[in-house]
Amino acid sequence: MIALTCSFIFFLIILSGFFSGSETSLTAASRARLRMAEKDGDSKASVVLAVLEQKEKMIGSLLLGNNLVNILASALATTVMLKIFGDAGVAYATVTMTLLVLIFAEVLPKTYALHHATNMARYIAPIILVMMKILGPITQLITFIVRRTLKLFGADISKVTSGAHMEVLKGAIELHQGEEEEVQVQRAMLRSILDLADVEVEEIMTHRKKVEMIDVSDSPEKIVTDVLNSPYTRLPLFKEEQDNIVGVIHSKALLRAMQDASGDASKIKVLDVAADPWFIPDSTPLYSQLQAFKERKEHFAVVVDEYGTFLGVVTLEDILEEIVGEIDDEHDIDVPGVRRETDNNIVVEGTVTIRDLNREFEWNLPDDEDYSTIAGLLLYESQTVPDVGQTFIFHGFRFSILKKSGNQITLIRLKKLD
C-alpha cells in the first residue's frame, strides 16, 4: 500500500512539473514566431495562439491544476511519513516534498521550458486547451473573485495592458544588439516607424522660407528656365502673393509641353500644364499622410495652418527620410546642418530638428509640441531671446549661441556634458 501511494505521489510530482513547465512555455513563447508559423500553415501554432488569446483562463487552469496536485501529493506524503515515523513524519514529509517539488516540479521543468518555450508550447497547447474547457467554470469563478477583490482596493486590471504591445515593441527594439553602427541605424529606423502616428507634418516639412516657388506672372521663358535650373522636380506656383498657391508644376510635364510646342516656351500656358495643389493641415500625422500619398498616388502636398496660411511643403521623400534617414540624390544641395567638432561637441544650425539630432546621435533631448527645432528648444527653455556669446545648460547639454539673424538663432554650439 505504501509503495502504491509513493508511486502515485511520484506521478503527481510529474504532473505538477507538467503544469509548471506549461505555464512558463506558454507565457514565454514568441507570438511573432507563432504568427509567422500560422501564416505558413502550421496548425499547432494556431492552437497555441488560441490558448494565448484566453490568457487569464489559461493561467487560472494551470495554477488550479498545479495547486491541486501539489496539495494532494503533500497530503499523501504526510500520511505515508506519519505511518513510518510517527509524529516526526510531518517534519520529514515537509522537507522531502519541499525538495522534490522545488527541484522536479518547479525549477527543472521551468528551466527547460524557458529555453524551449515556443517548441514546447506547440506540443502542449492541445492538452491545455482541453483542460481549459474542463476547468473553465471554476477558473471563471476564481477570476471573478480576483477582479472583485482587486477592485475593492482600487486596482482595475482591465486597464493594465492598455498600450502594452507598443511598449513591448519599443523595448524589443532597445534590446536589439550587434555591430554598433549598424544597430544604431536599425534601431533608429524601427523607432521612427513606431513614431509615425505621433509626429505631425509640421515637424518635418520644408518651411516656406526655404521653398522654391514660381510666380505665374513671370514670362513662360523665365518659368521654364527657373524650373530646369531647380534641383526639385515639383515647384508650387503662386499668383500675386505666396499665400495664394494656384498650382504645382512638375518638370516632366513642363518638358512634355515644351516638346509639344516644338521648343517654343512662349506658347506654353503654365497653368494648363500645372497640377492642382493639394492642401493639408499642419497637424496631419505622418502615418496618415503616408497612407494619403499612397491612396492618391501623389508625392507632394502644400501645408497650411488653420487660417489657410501657407506654411511649407511636404513630400513623400520627407516621410521616407523619417524612417530610413537622409536620402541624397544627384540633385540634392549639400547644406549640412550639423558639423561635428569632437565626440561630444557639434555645431548645429538653429533650424535642425531635435528629432534629427536624437536620431543621429541617440540622444534624448525633449521633443515637445511647443517646438521642433534646436533653436525652438533653446528659446522655450531660456524664456528669452539670447544674444551671441550667451551660454545655457539644459537637459545635460551646454548651448552656446554663435550666430543670430535678427531675433532668429542661426548657429549653436552644442556640448554633451558628462
C-alpha positions in Angstrom: 0.0 0.0 0.0 2.8 2.4 0.9 4.6 1.5 -2.4 1.5 2.3 -4.4 1.0 5.6 -2.6 4.6 6.6 -3.2 4.2 5.7 -6.9 1.1 7.9 -7.0 3.0 10.8 -5.3 5.7 10.4 -7.9 3.1 10.6 -10.7 1.6 13.8 -9.1 5.0 15.4 -9.0 5.5 14.7 -12.7 2.0 16.2 -13.3 3.0 19.3 -11.3 6.1 19.6 -13.3 4.0 19.5 -16.5 1.7 22.3 -15.2 4.7 24.5 -14.2 6.6 23.9 -17.4 3.4 24.6 -19.4 2.8 27.9 -17.7 6.4 29.0 -18.4 6.5 27.9 -22.0 3.1 29.4 -22.9 3.9 32.8 -21.3 7.4 32.9 -22.8 6.5 31.7 -26.3 7.2 34.1 -29.1 4.0 35.3 -30.6 5.8 36.8 -33.6 7.3 33.3 -34.5 3.9 31.7 -33.9 2.1 34.2 -36.2 4.7 33.5 -38.9 4.3 29.8 -38.4 0.5 30.1 -38.6 0.7 32.0 -41.9 2.9 29.2 -43.2 0.1 26.7 -42.4 1.3 25.4 -39.0 -1.9 24.1 -37.3 -0.1 23.7 -33.9 0.9 27.3 -33.9 -2.8 28.2 -34.4 -3.7 26.2 -31.3 -1.1 27.9 -29.2 -2.3 31.3 -30.3 -5.9 30.2 -29.5 -4.7 29.4 -26.0 -2.9 32.7 -25.6 -5.9 34.6 -26.6 -7.5 33.4 -23.4 -4.5 34.1 -21.2 -6.4 34.6 -17.9 -8.3 31.4 -18.3 -5.1 29.6 -19.3 -3.2 30.8 -16.2 -6.1 30.1 -13.9 -6.5 26.5 -15.2 -2.7 25.8 -14.9 -2.5 27.2 -11.4 -5.6 25.4 -10.3 -4.3 22.1 -11.6 -0.8 22.7 -10.2 -2.1 23.5 -6.7 -4.4 20.6 -6.7 -1.7 18.0 -7.5 0.8 19.7 -5.1 -1.6 19.8 -2.2 -2.7 16.2 -2.9 0.9 15.0 -3.2 1.9 16.7 0.1 -1.1 15.3 1.9 -0.3 11.7 0.7 3.4 12.1 1.6 2.4 13.3 5.1 0.2 10.3 5.5 3.0 7.9 4.5 5.6 9.6 6.7 3.3 9.5 9.7 2.8 5.8 9.3 6.6 5.2 9.1 8.0 7.8 11.5 5.0 8.7 13.7 4.6 12.4 14.7 8.1 13.2 13.3 6.8 12.2 9.9 5.2 15.7 9.4 8.7 17.3 9.5 10.1 14.6 7.2 7.2 15.0 4.8 7.6 18.8 4.7 11.3 18.7 4.0 11.1 15.8 1.4 8.1 17.3 -0.5 9.6 20.8 -0.5 12.8 19.5 -2.1 11.0 17.2 -4.6 8.5 19.9 -5.6 11.1 22.6 -5.8 13.6 20.6 -7.9 11.4 18.3 -10.1 8.1 20.2 -10.2 9.3 23.8 -10.4 13.0 24.6 -11.2 13.7 21.7 -13.6 10.6 21.9 -15.8 10.6 25.7 -15.8 14.3 25.9 -16.8 13.7 23.5 -19.7 10.5 25.3 -20.8 12.2 28.7 -20.7 14.9 27.5 -23.1 12.4 25.7 -25.4 9.4 27.9 -24.9 7.9 28.1 -28.4 8.6 24.5 -29.5 7.2 23.1 -26.2 4.1 25.4 -26.4 3.3 23.9 -29.8 3.1 20.4 -28.4 1.3 21.0 -25.0 -1.3 23.6 -26.3 -3.9 21.0 -27.4 -3.8 19.4 -23.9 -4.1 22.8 -22.2 -7.0 23.8 -24.5 -8.9 20.7 -23.4 -8.1 21.4 -19.7 -9.3 25.0 -20.0 -12.6 23.8 -21.3 -13.0 21.3 -18.4 -11.9 23.7 -15.7 -13.4 26.7 -17.4 -16.4 27.3 -15.0 -14.1 27.1 -11.9 -11.4 29.4 -13.4 -14.1 31.9 -14.4 -15.4 31.9 -10.8 -11.8 32.4 -9.5 -11.2 35.2 -12.0 -14.4 36.9 -10.9 -13.5 36.8 -7.2 -9.9 38.1 -8.0 -11.2 41.0 -10.1 -13.8 42.0 -7.5 -11.2 41.8 -4.7 -8.7 43.9 -6.6 -11.4 46.4 -7.4 -12.1 46.9 -3.7 -8.5 48.1 -3.4 -8.9 50.4 -6.4 -7.0 48.2 -8.9 -8.7 47.8 -12.3 -6.7 45.2 -14.1 -8.7 45.6 -17.3 -6.7 48.8 -17.9 -3.3 47.4 -17.1 -2.5 46.2 -20.6 -3.6 49.4 -22.4 -0.8 50.3 -24.8 1.3 47.4 -23.6 2.0 45.9 -27.0 3.6 49.2 -28.2 5.8 49.3 -25.1 6.9 45.7 -25.7 7.8 46.5 -29.3 9.8 49.6 -28.2 11.6 47.5 -25.5 12.4 44.8 -28.0 14.0 47.5 -30.3 16.2 48.7 -27.5 17.4 45.1 -26.8 18.5 44.8 -30.5 22.2 44.0 -30.4 25.0 43.7 -32.9 27.7 45.9 -34.6 27.2 49.3 -33.0 26.9 51.5 -36.1 24.7 49.1 -38.0 22.5 48.6 -34.9 22.2 52.3 -34.3 20.8 52.7 -37.9 18.4 49.8 -37.5 17.1 51.0 -34.1 16.6 54.5 -35.5 14.5 53.1 -38.4 12.4 50.9 -36.2 11.8 53.7 -33.7 10.8 56.1 -36.5 8.2 53.6 -37.9 6.5 53.3 -34.5 6.6 57.1 -34.1 4.9 58.0 -37.4 1.5 58.3 -35.9 2.8 60.7 -33.2 4.7 63.1 -35.5 2.9 65.8 -37.4 3.9 67.1 -40.9 4.7 70.5 -39.5 7.8 68.9 -37.8 9.3 67.6 -41.0 8.0 70.0 -43.7 10.3 72.3 -45.7 9.5 75.8 -44.2 8.1 78.4 -46.6 11.3 80.4 -46.3 13.2 77.6 -47.9 10.6 76.6 -50.6 11.5 77.5 -54.2 8.4 78.9 -55.8 7.3 80.1 -59.3 5.4 83.3 -59.9 2.8 82.7 -62.7 3.1 86.3 -63.8 6.6 85.7 -65.0 7.2 85.0 -68.7 6.9 81.4 -69.8 10.6 81.6 -70.9 11.7 82.6 -67.4 9.5 80.0 -65.8 11.0 77.2 -68.0 14.5 78.4 -67.1 13.7 78.6 -63.3 12.2 75.1 -63.3 15.0 73.5 -65.2 17.6 75.2 -63.0 15.9 74.0 -59.8 17.1 70.8 -58.1 13.5 69.9 -57.4 11.1 68.2 -59.7 7.9 69.8 -58.3 7.5 73.5 -57.6 4.5 75.4 -56.2 3.0 78.2 -58.4 1.7 81.4 -56.7 -0.2 84.3 -58.0 0.4 87.9 -56.7 1.4 86.7 -53.2 3.0 83.5 -51.9 0.0 82.5 -49.8 -2.1 82.3 -53.0 -0.8 79.0 -54.4 -2.6 78.1 -57.6 -0.8 75.0 -58.8 2.2 72.7 -58.7 4.4 72.5 -61.8 6.3 69.2 -62.5 9.4 69.4 -64.6 8.4 66.4 -66.6 5.1 68.0 -67.5 6.8 71.2 -68.5 9.3 69.3 -70.7 6.4 67.5 -72.4 4.7 70.9 -73.0 8.0 72.2 -74.5 8.1 69.2 -76.8 4.5 69.8 -77.9 5.4 73.5 -78.6 8.4 72.5 -80.7 10.7 74.1 -78.1 8.9 77.5 -78.2 8.4 78.4 -74.5 6.3 81.4 -75.3 3.5 79.1 -76.5 3.2 77.3 -73.1 0.4 78.1 -70.8 1.9 77.3 -67.4 -1.4 76.9 -65.5 -2.7 74.4 -68.1 0.4 72.3 -67.5 0.4 72.6 -63.7 -1.5 70.2 -61.4 -4.0 71.4 -58.8 -2.4 72.0 -55.4 -3.2 69.6 -52.6 -3.6 71.4 -49.3 -3.2 69.6 -46.0 -3.4 70.8 -42.4 -0.1 71.2 -40.4 -1.4 68.8 -37.7 -1.7 65.8 -40.0 0.2 62.8 -38.5 2.9 61.3 -40.7 1.3 57.9 -40.8 -2.0 59.3 -42.1 -0.1 61.4 -44.7 1.9 58.4 -45.8 -1.3 56.5 -46.4 -2.8 59.5 -48.2 0.2 59.7 -50.5 -0.3 56.0 -51.4 -4.0 56.3 -52.0 -3.8 59.5 -54.1 -0.6 58.3 -55.8 0.9 61.7 -55.2 4.3 62.8 -53.8 3.8 66.5 -53.0 1.5 68.4 -50.6 1.2 72.0 -49.5 1.0 72.5 -45.7 -1.3 75.3 -44.4 -2.4 76.3 -40.9 -5.9 76.6 -39.5 -6.3 80.0 -41.2 -5.2 78.8 -44.6 -1.8 80.5 -44.4 0.9 78.8 -46.4 3.5 77.2 -44.0 5.6 75.0 -46.3 5.6 71.8 -48.3 6.0 68.1 -47.5 6.9 65.3 -49.9 6.8 61.5 -49.8 10.6 61.6 -49.6 10.4 63.7 -46.5 8.4 61.0 -44.7 10.5 58.1 -46.0 13.6 60.0 -44.7 12.0 60.0 -41.3 12.2 56.2 -41.5 15.4 55.4 -43.3 17.4 58.6 -42.7 18.6 61.3 -45.1 18.3 60.3 -48.8 20.7 62.2 -51.0 20.5 62.1 -54.8 22.5 63.7 -57.5 20.3 66.8 -57.4 20.3 67.4 -53.7 22.0 70.6 -52.4 24.6 69.7 -49.8 23.9 72.2 -47.0 24.9 70.3 -43.8 23.0 71.4 -40.7 25.3 69.7 -38.3 29.1 69.7 -38.1 30.9 67.5 -35.6 33.9 69.1 -33.8 34.7 66.4 -31.2 32.8 63.3 -29.9 30.8 65.5 -27.5 30.8 68.8 -29.5 28.8 69.8 -32.5 28.0 73.0 -34.3 24.4 73.0 -35.4 22.1 75.3 -37.4 19.1 76.6 -35.4 16.6 75.0 -37.9 17.8 71.5 -37.4 15.1 69.4 -35.8 15.5 67.8 -32.4 14.3 64.5 -33.9 17.2 64.5 -36.4 19.7 65.1 -33.6 18.2 62.4 -31.4 18.2 60.0 -34.3 21.7 60.8 -35.4 23.4 60.7 -32.0 20.9 58.6 -30.0 20.3 61.5 -27.6 17.2 62.1 -25.5 16.6 65.8 -26.0 12.9 66.6 -25.3 10.8 67.0 -28.4 7.7 68.9 -27.2 4.7 70.1 -29.2 5.7 73.7 -28.4 8.9 73.4 -30.5 10.5 71.1 -33.0 13.9 72.6 -33.8 17.0 73.1 -31.6 16.6 76.8 -31.7 13.0 76.4 -30.5 14.1 74.2 -27.6 16.6 76.9 -26.6 14.0 79.7 -26.7 11.5 77.6 -24.8 13.9 76.7 -22.0 15.6 80.1 -21.7 12.3 82.1 -21.9 14.2 84.9 -23.7 15.9 85.8 -27.0 19.6 85.2 -26.2 22.5 87.2 -27.5 25.5 85.9 -29.3 28.1 84.6 -26.8 25.5 83.6 -24.2 25.6 80.0 -22.8 22.9 77.9 -21.3 22.8 74.4 -19.7 19.7 72.3 -20.2 19.0 68.6 -20.2 22.7 67.6 -19.8 23.9 69.9 -22.7 25.7 73.2 -22.9 24.2 75.5 -25.6 26.4 78.3 -26.8 25.0 81.0 -29.2 27.3 81.5 -32.1 25.2 83.5 -34.7 21.9 85.3 -34.9 19.9 86.9 -37.6 17.6 89.5 -36.0 15.7 87.5 -33.3 16.4 84.2 -35.0 19.1 81.9 -33.6 21.0 80.6 -36.7 24.0 78.8 -35.2 24.6 77.0 -31.9 27.4 75.0 -30.4 26.1 72.0 -28.5 28.2 70.1 -26.0 27.1 66.9 -24.3 28.1 67.1 -20.6 29.4 64.1 -18.6 
